[in-house]
Amino acid sequence: MKKHVDAFKAYVTGHVTHWREYGVTLLKWVLFALLVGVAVGLAGSLFHMCIDRATAFRESHGWPVFLLPAAGVIIVAAYYVTGMSDDKGTEYIIGAVREGRILRIRTAPLIFFGTVLTHFAGGSAGREGAALQLGGSMSNFIGRLLRLDEKDDRIITMCGMAAGFSALFGTPLAAAIMAMEVVSVGVMYYSAIVPCVLSALIAQQVALMLGVAPTAFRVEGVPELSPVVLVQLVGLGILFALVAILFCAVMHTAPKFYERLTGNPYLRAAVGGALVLGLSLLLGRQYGGAGVSVIQDALNGQARPEAFVIKMLLTGLTLAAGFKGGEIVPAFFCGATFGCFYGSLMGLPASFAAAAGLVSVFCGVTNCPLTSILLAYELFGGKGLPLYALTIAVSYMLSGYSGLYHAQKIVYSKLRPEYVNKATH
């Protein structure tokens, strides 16, 4: 009898210890997620408002585009003066999570200023990649103030990434999972799930209270599942993978173009700004900034066949010249416009094909399939979600080791359940 009593006491004691440890950890991350969610939510909302104001001013007046070369020089000078000339943007944030690297807080105001100025002058760039840098650097700084150890520092950096993406785009589920998924493809940091989800939700609520509406699109003509539609979707997914590979190739090749042209960063920014300005005036100003209006047109069933190539080219030339911003919304642009035009040629509704292209090309360039499926749900609603999941899956598999971020590692093969641990290219 005594043995049973002792065994029961040990069982209870073990579970009490277990729940005490887990309870303390939960309370800790609830408090930290609240702090990060509010701080990054406020900064992300202000960032969103400033970009919107800068974009609206440029579109209504026109003349700011002629300041593009000067804007590039100013951005490069700002990074040089603050000792951040070696900044590699989102690469550093991903590296901080993997390696426990310290991020400098000056990254936050610099990426804020540089991205807003890029959009004001009409450079072709996004903003969600910048939001990852803004949130990640702020939360990493908060972690140092709180004297967190290296492992907790990585988690709080992921919280900031999730909060920044969520505040700017209004997609908390996709934001939380992306922060956990983007660093090591095939391995997710599940220990960060509570703080990432909570900080993303809090940041979204802060943004909503400040009047920042979540991004959402209406999709028309979602087809019913059938054998013919399955074949069409697999074919379209293959094409989206090719677009993603091409997008990454352009982003990685553009810096080499400037390296051959000049080694002077100021001259590179001025020449790059003049080049993007000339191409924008020649090909159309709708390719400047993030191009959200063109994405909306594509989701309404209207897109030009060459639009995705032009956006790729201008985005590569803009970011490689030293301008700041992100590649994610340009990837949305390329996927949506390509899907709209070429998907309709394959017999699929143009609006639906544009939506599928938006999330599938995003998946191909970030290697984040779960994030992409959740993004489809939050942007387009639940209708047709299995269809989007199929094109996302095909794009993920066939995009291979392509990716926007060299700091990202593909830990497990996309073809077989085996460890590979290769960097993207």
C-alpha atoms as one frame of an Amber mdcrd trajectory, in Angstrom:
protein
   0.000   0.000   0.000   2.826   2.365   0.915   4.392   1.845  -2.517   1.188
   2.970  -4.208   0.907   6.029  -1.962   4.526   6.988  -2.616   4.041   6.491
  -6.364   0.927   8.686  -6.287   2.752  11.412  -4.330   5.632  11.328  -6.813
   3.181  11.526  -9.700   1.388  14.534  -8.186   4.651  16.253  -7.255   5.989
  15.802 -10.763   2.893  17.269 -12.336   2.812  20.199  -9.901   6.428  20.980
 -10.783   5.578  20.601 -14.466   2.638  22.979 -14.307   4.560  25.501 -12.199
   7.333  25.650 -14.790   4.918  25.864 -17.717   2.718  28.383 -15.936   5.630
  30.692 -15.176   6.821  30.436 -18.783   3.327  31.176 -20.107   2.966  34.211
 -17.837   6.406  35.462 -18.881   5.620  35.269 -22.584   2.146  36.756 -22.167
   3.730  39.817 -20.563   6.554  40.033 -23.109   4.159  39.528 -26.039   1.951
  42.304 -24.682   4.934  44.648 -24.468   6.219  43.769 -27.947   2.745  43.751
 -29.510   1.919  47.231 -28.250   5.331  48.771 -29.016   5.702  47.249 -32.480
   1.993  47.707 -33.188   2.330  51.446 -32.581   5.494  51.715 -34.679   4.056
  49.531 -37.447   0.846  51.544 -37.583   2.773  54.806 -37.845   4.940  53.206
 -40.535   1.816  52.156 -42.477   0.317  55.655 -42.231   3.521  57.365 -43.353
   3.897  55.101 -46.376   0.256  55.641 -47.331   0.650  59.415 -47.027   3.907
  59.393 -49.004   2.351  57.250 -51.739  -0.797  59.376 -51.927   1.257  62.576
 -52.174   3.425  61.165 -54.956   0.455  59.909 -56.941  -1.477  63.166 -56.618
   1.418  65.525 -57.403   3.718  63.518 -59.650   6.881  65.538 -59.221   8.423
  63.518 -56.312   9.473  60.805 -58.787  12.101  63.177 -60.162  13.744  63.157
 -56.723  14.460  59.423 -56.947  18.249  59.694 -57.624  18.665  62.200 -54.801
  16.554  60.055 -52.468  18.853  57.106 -53.098  21.941  59.154 -52.225  20.264
  60.413 -49.019  19.367  56.872 -47.925  22.887  55.567 -48.566  24.348  58.559
 -46.669  22.019  57.968 -43.719  23.172  54.361 -43.421  26.839  55.374 -43.773
  26.688  58.128 -41.143  25.031  55.786 -38.631  27.566  53.021 -39.235  25.034
  50.728 -40.923  26.498  50.540 -44.417  26.830  46.776 -44.090  23.146  46.300
 -43.228  21.605  43.418 -45.181  18.017  43.980 -44.146  15.869  40.937 -43.516
  18.941  38.707 -43.825  20.202  40.062 -40.486  16.848  39.475 -38.789  16.771
  35.840 -39.911  20.401  35.446 -38.846  19.593  36.885 -35.426  16.962  34.214
 -34.830  19.185  31.358 -35.985  22.452  32.444 -34.381  21.341  34.604 -31.466
  22.897  37.645 -33.119  22.404  41.084 -31.558  20.481  43.565 -33.706  21.162
  47.276 -33.506  18.142  49.380 -32.560  19.130  52.020 -35.102  17.902  49.544
 -37.739  14.317  50.500 -36.839  14.436  54.263 -37.566  16.674  53.726 -40.585
  14.415  51.182 -42.277  11.414  53.362 -41.391  12.964  56.483 -42.928  14.526
  54.713 -45.913  11.357  52.843 -46.891   9.100  55.885 -46.598  11.526  57.954
 -48.689  11.750  55.177 -51.289   7.953  55.091 -51.619   7.713  58.893 -51.649
  10.082  59.092 -54.620   8.505  56.180 -56.502  11.088  53.435 -56.054   9.751
  49.951 -56.697   9.707  48.261 -53.294   7.383  46.696 -50.772   6.900  47.296
 -47.099   6.250  43.962 -45.360   9.916  42.957 -45.537  10.710  46.310 -43.944
   8.108  45.553 -41.258   9.977  42.346 -40.363  13.143  44.415 -39.893  11.334
  47.124 -37.930   9.647  44.674 -35.578  12.602  42.326 -35.246  15.109  45.049
 -34.348  12.717  46.683 -31.850  11.888  43.424 -30.074  15.537  42.344 -30.035
  16.371  45.626 -28.281  13.532  45.067 -25.802  14.947  41.606 -25.107  18.351
  43.093 -24.286  16.755  45.652 -21.955  14.983  42.802 -20.173  18.301  40.876
 -19.999  16.875  37.777 -21.659  19.205  34.888 -22.364  20.185  33.940 -25.916
  17.352  31.463 -26.510  14.633  33.780 -25.187  16.197  36.590 -27.203  15.537
  34.570 -30.363  11.904  34.045 -29.416  11.278  37.703 -28.641  12.849  38.645
 -31.993  10.340  36.342 -33.697   7.581  38.070 -31.695   8.645  41.393 -33.169
   8.723  39.992 -36.691   5.192  38.650 -36.251   3.934  41.876 -34.703   5.438
  44.069 -37.422   3.983  42.014 -40.272   0.599  41.795 -38.544   0.347  45.518
 -37.776   1.161  46.461 -41.348  -0.831  43.848 -43.215  -3.557  42.795 -40.771
  -2.930  39.039 -41.141  -1.993  37.837 -37.634  -2.091  34.089 -38.329   0.167
  34.317 -41.380   2.434  36.779 -39.546   2.868  34.509 -36.514   3.566  31.373
 -38.538   5.918  33.147 -40.942   8.098  34.307 -38.048   8.405  30.660 -36.967
   8.688  29.139 -40.446  10.930  31.423 -42.486  14.214  30.863 -40.649  14.706
  27.116 -41.114  12.582  25.457 -43.799  11.376  22.090 -42.537  11.826  22.945
 -38.848   9.451  25.278 -37.020  10.205  26.928 -33.690   7.091  25.726 -31.887
   8.335  27.051 -28.563   7.575  30.512 -29.962   3.969  29.797 -30.936   2.271
  31.424 -27.918   4.287  34.678 -27.925   4.237  34.972 -31.733   0.474  34.462
 -32.035  -0.268  36.723 -29.077   2.044  39.546 -30.159   0.635  39.376 -33.718
  -2.952  39.605 -32.417  -2.103  42.477 -30.069  -0.274  44.397 -32.808  -3.267
  43.938 -35.118  -5.621  45.280 -32.439  -3.365  48.291 -31.883  -3.372  48.955
 -35.634  -7.167  48.641 -35.791  -7.601  51.102 -32.916  -5.402  53.573 -34.806
  -7.483  53.218 -37.971  -5.252  50.867 -39.975  -7.624  48.520 -41.792  -6.508
  44.926 -42.460  -5.726  44.024 -46.057  -8.395  41.894 -47.737  -9.399  41.212
 -51.321 -12.577  40.060 -52.978 -12.060  37.112 -55.328 -14.597  36.276 -58.024
 -15.162  33.000 -59.851 -13.636  30.465 -57.475 -14.110  27.205 -59.447 -15.628
  24.009 -58.166 -13.215  21.140 -57.660 -13.119  18.723 -60.605 -10.522  16.563
 -62.418 -10.071  19.262 -65.068  -9.575  21.978 -62.439  -7.010  19.826 -60.620
  -4.960  19.492 -63.803  -5.221  23.233 -64.447  -4.120  24.035 -60.893  -1.092
  21.743 -61.026  -0.084  23.316 -64.345  -0.543  26.796 -62.923   1.449  25.859
 -59.815   4.354  24.798 -62.045   4.289  28.200 -63.757   4.148  30.004 -60.401
   7.258  28.102 -59.290   9.078  29.295 -62.420   7.995  32.885 -61.749   9.275
  32.596 -58.163  12.640  31.231 -59.354  12.931  34.063 -61.869  11.996  36.646
 -59.226  14.722  35.411 -56.858  17.255  35.280 -59.698  16.555  38.921 -60.596
  16.814  40.038 -56.946  20.175  38.292 -56.536  21.589  39.294 -59.932  20.788
  43.022 -59.747  23.501  43.787 -57.119  26.109  42.175 -59.381  25.038  44.503
 -62.190  25.783  47.528 -60.019  29.064  46.023 -58.780  30.306  45.833 -62.355
  29.065  49.353 -63.007  30.650  51.139 -60.035  32.045  50.498 -56.579  30.932
  53.884 -55.245  27.699  53.445 -53.232  26.584  57.051 -53.778  27.108  56.838
 -57.528  25.338  53.477 -57.523  22.310  55.008 -55.765  22.197  58.004 -58.109
  22.595  55.906 -61.252  20.112  53.332 -59.983  17.600  56.026 -59.124  17.977
  57.623 -62.550  17.630  54.240 -64.238  14.461  53.329 -62.328  13.058  56.804
 -62.946  13.683  56.560 -66.690  12.132  53.105 -66.941   9.131  54.184 -64.860
   8.478  57.185 -67.103   8.848  54.978 -70.154   6.866  51.942 -68.994   4.366
  53.490 -66.600   4.349  55.012 -63.127   2.004  52.300 -61.837   5.077  50.122
 -61.318   6.486  52.471 -58.665   6.009  51.960 -54.945   4.367  48.734 -53.839
   1.906  48.639 -56.732  -1.099  47.738 -54.573  -3.526  49.340 -57.043  -2.218
  47.049 -59.805  -2.636  44.036 -57.521  -6.234  45.081 -56.939  -6.783  45.425
 -60.697  -5.405  41.918 -61.213  -7.774  40.541 -58.598 -10.549  42.308 -60.497
  -9.475  40.410 -63.616  -7.319  43.026 -65.363  -3.576  42.656 -65.948  -1.054
  43.196 -68.702   0.993  40.179 -69.850   4.347  41.917 -69.314   3.523  43.539
 -65.951   5.188  40.864 -63.784   8.486  41.101 -65.688   8.599  44.896 -65.460
   7.897  44.833 -61.724  10.620  42.263 -61.155  13.156  44.324 -63.072  12.310
  47.631 -61.375  12.271  46.077 -57.895  15.668  44.456 -58.410  17.169  47.701
 -59.717  15.620  49.720 -56.878  16.710  47.584 -53.923  20.155  46.742 -55.316
  20.874  50.457 -55.793  20.572  51.028 -52.036  16.931  51.995 -51.658  15.000
  50.406 -48.812  11.797  48.416 -48.626  10.826  44.817 -49.079  10.436  42.223
 -51.786   7.219  40.624 -50.519   4.600  42.971 -52.001   6.460  43.057 -55.347
   6.276  39.244 -55.255   2.523  39.593 -54.632   2.377  41.938 -57.635   4.228
  39.515 -59.902   2.164  36.521 -58.830  -1.168  38.317 -59.109  -0.551  39.881
 -62.521   0.967  36.695 -63.950  -1.847  34.552 -62.603  -4.544  36.919 -63.810
  -3.398  36.981 -67.431  -1.887  33.543 -67.955  -4.277  31.696 -65.674  -7.184
  32.967 -67.724  -5.467  31.617 -70.870  -5.516  28.205 -69.199  -9.260  28.438
 -68.707  -9.388  29.502 -65.053 -11.255  32.622 -63.844  -8.836  35.565 -63.963
  -9.629  36.840 -60.452  -9.154  33.433 -58.848  -5.946  32.757 -60.804  -4.582
  36.150 -59.685  -5.281  35.271 -56.048  -3.633  31.868 -56.457  -0.613  33.530
 -58.065  -0.276  36.069 -55.257   0.070  33.459 -52.514   1.878  30.815 -54.607
   4.685  33.075 -55.851   4.994  34.407 -52.299   5.455  30.803 -51.169   8.037
  30.130 -53.872  10.213  33.091 -52.881   9.910  32.688 -49.085   9.645  28.867
 -48.841   6.805  29.246 -46.337   3.899  26.978 -47.421   1.932  27.036 -44.143
   2.224  30.823 -43.989   1.005  31.037 -47.586  -2.074  28.905 -46.923  -2.980
  31.020 -43.890  -2.330  34.157 -45.934  -4.799  32.925 -48.567  -7.373  32.382
 -45.822  -6.880  35.820 -44.259  -6.714  37.736 -47.549  -9.385  35.918 -49.556
 -11.567  34.095 -47.021 -12.148  30.383 -46.712 -13.750  29.769 -50.098 -11.427
  27.858 -52.406  -8.743  27.377 -49.749  -7.934  23.763 -50.795  -7.427  25.001
 -54.366  -4.996  27.690 -53.248  -3.243  25.084 -51.089  -2.602  22.922 -54.158
  -0.928  25.666 -56.225   1.026  26.717 -53.121   2.223  23.144 -52.577   3.343
  22.720 -56.183   5.107  26.093 -56.182   6.867  25.243 -52.910   8.121  21.901
 -54.161   9.275  22.999 -57.611  10.902  26.279 -56.563  13.689  24.102 -55.162
  16.423  25.899 -53.269  15.512  29.332 -54.610  14.717  31.951 -52.010  14.944
  35.644 -51.280  17.041  35.286 -48.141  20.503  33.723 -48.161  20.360  33.489
 -44.366  17.435  31.094 -44.693  18.293  27.387 -44.537  16.319  24.537 -46.077
  16.864  21.953 -43.358  14.871  19.097 -44.865  14.639  18.202 -48.542  11.546
  19.178 -50.517  11.682  15.835 -52.338  12.392  13.262 -49.637  12.182  13.139
 -45.820  15.918  13.620 -45.364  18.193  16.194 -43.755  19.981  18.495 -46.233
  20.592  21.834 -44.448  21.277  23.918 -47.560  21.203  27.683 -47.931  18.803
  29.155 -50.456  20.152  30.797 -53.597
